[in-house]
Amino acid sequence: MAETINMPKLGFDMAEGTLVRWVKKVGETINKGEVLAEIETDKATVEVESPASGVVRKLMVDEGAVVPVSSPIALVGTADEKIEEPAKQMPESIPQKTELAAPVAVPIPVTQPARLSQTESIHAISPLARRMAAEKQLDLSTVKGTGPGGRIVRRDIEAIFSSQPSGMTGRMVSPIPTPAFSTVNLSDQTLPLTKLRAAIGRRMAEAKATIPHFYVTHEYKMDALLDVRKQFNNLLPEDEKLSINDFIIKAVGLNLRQFPNLNASLNANMVLHHGQINVGVAVSVEGGLLTIVCRDADKKPLRQIAAEIKAMAVRVRAGKVKPEDIEGSTFSISNMGMHDVENFAAIINPPEAAILAVGSAREVPVVDGSTVKPGWRMKATIAVDHRISDGVEAAKFMQGLAVYLEAPLVLVL
């Protein structure tokens, strides 16, 4: 029997997605787990895998169409079976100030997005194309888009650099820093928010407005962890070396076993204690942040955590995200240690109960008895939903985290 493939829902606040590209065509064979299409959400470009093996019998939406979540987009079945097409749904359009007309009881095809004007088209750039251009220092104003509505997509960037191996097509951004004194007058520029930045702004504004945050900061002794990490990395190949964040993920996973209230979500007047400990890790991408998810972080060895985080980060930055990469976190970590940040506070990622903000490990003067000597210290701040937990529990969580971070051999026992 033919299987209907629907637009996936990636995150509790996702309402629709844009079908960017069909990877498979009608009549082609596809195996379960193979990529069928690429969709673009507010957060990322995501690969949609086929849940079944067979032949692609029908593609139900065109490239560039905006499709509501759970709406059918394709049919996969056997080559000769009779196909009954499921009813199509009207895609949700961008809210307008005028009222929408009442729906009619006749089949309505999925509409194409309107073609952008010449002025607007310079901003019609997919997140992946924007990241690729930034990495190669390519000025996008010189690139002609071939996607829907003149949108600049991945193949446009790839075509430029594949046609000229030197990668010097188009005007490149100069790496020379701005001089200290300049007579150049810069004009004001008004730029639209990217989908990702708009989504981040919307969610964070809602989180701050509806979740009563409170914060607890703790300073950790990092000398032992840095020493153990160095010893481990001396034994590992370059592409498998452990980061400080890998140790923190493991420590958080183990510590959360003792604090189910912080591995939780609020649903009306009920608190859901999650059975799995899935630690979300904020990753910087062009124009914002995405959270990738280390599932069962309390059960995995450090080496596996490191490998999975590296692989997911590569997929995110290359625009090859899988739904499971960014769905299902129960607690989040935002680590800005690599940016020489002493301390900061993060906004809770709803519907989670807490988020841990991690600063840099710094060598500072520390008091040891009657002497002052150098030592490595790291500050971290937990933000907690006061509807679910309180300051005492948060403080105990931070103290419990010290057991793992300051005696890191327990993370491998």
Stockholm file with secondary structure:
# STOCKHOLM 1.0

chainA/1-413         MAETINMPKLGFDMAEGTLVRWVKKVGETINKGEVLAEIETDKATVEVESPASGVVRKLMVDEGAVVPVSSPIALVGTADEKIEEPAKQMPESIPQKTELAAPVAVPIPVTQPARLSQTESIHAISPLARRMAAEKQLDLSTVKGTGPGGRIVRRDIEAIFSSQPSGMTGRMVSPIPTPAFSTVNLSDQTLPLTKLRAAIGRRMAEAKATIPHFYVTHEYKMDALLDVRKQFNNLLPEDEKLSINDFIIKAVGLNLRQFPNLNASLNANMVLHHGQINVGVAVSVEGGLLTIVCRDADKKPLRQIAAEIKAMAVRVRAGKVKPEDIEGSTFSISNMGMHDVENFAAIINPPEAAILAVGSAREVPVVDGSTVKPGWRMKATIAVDHRISDGVEAAKFMQGLAVYLEAPLVLVL
#=GR chainA/1-413 SS CCEEEECCCCSTTCCEEEEEEESSCTTCEECTTSEEEEEECSSCEEEEECSSCEEEEEECSCTTCEEETTCEEEEEECSSSCCCCCCCCCCCCCCCSSCCCCCCSSCCCCCCCCCCCHHHHTTCBCHHHHHHHHHTTBCGGGCCCCSGGGCBCHHHHHHHHHHSTTCCCSCBCCCSCCCSSCCCCCCCCCCCCCHHHHHHHHHHHHHHHHSCEEEEEEEEECHHHHHHHHHHHHHSCGGGCCCHHHHHHHHHHHHHTTCGGGSEEEETTEEEECSSCCEEEEEEETTEEEEEEETTTTTSCHHHHHHHHHHHHHHHHTTCBCHHHHSCCSEEEEECGGGTCCCCCCCCCTTBSEEEEEEEEEEEEEEETTEEEEEEEEEEEEEEETTTCCHHHHHHHHHHHHHHHSSGGGGCC
#=GC SS_cons         CCEEEECCCCSTTCCEEEEEEESSCTTCEECTTSEEEEEECSSCEEEEECSSCEEEEEECSCTTCEEETTCEEEEEECSSSCCCCCCCCCCCCCCCSSCCCCCCSSCCCCCCCCCCCHHHHTTCBCHHHHHHHHHTTBCGGGCCCCSGGGCBCHHHHHHHHHHSTTCCCSCBCCCSCCCSSCCCCCCCCCCCCCHHHHHHHHHHHHHHHHSCEEEEEEEEECHHHHHHHHHHHHHSCGGGCCCHHHHHHHHHHHHHTTCGGGSEEEETTEEEECSSCCEEEEEEETTEEEEEEETTTTTSCHHHHHHHHHHHHHHHHTTCBCHHHHSCCSEEEEECGGGTCCCCCCCCCTTBSEEEEEEEEEEEEEEETTEEEEEEEEEEEEEEETTTCCHHHHHHHHHHHHHHHSSGGGGCC
//
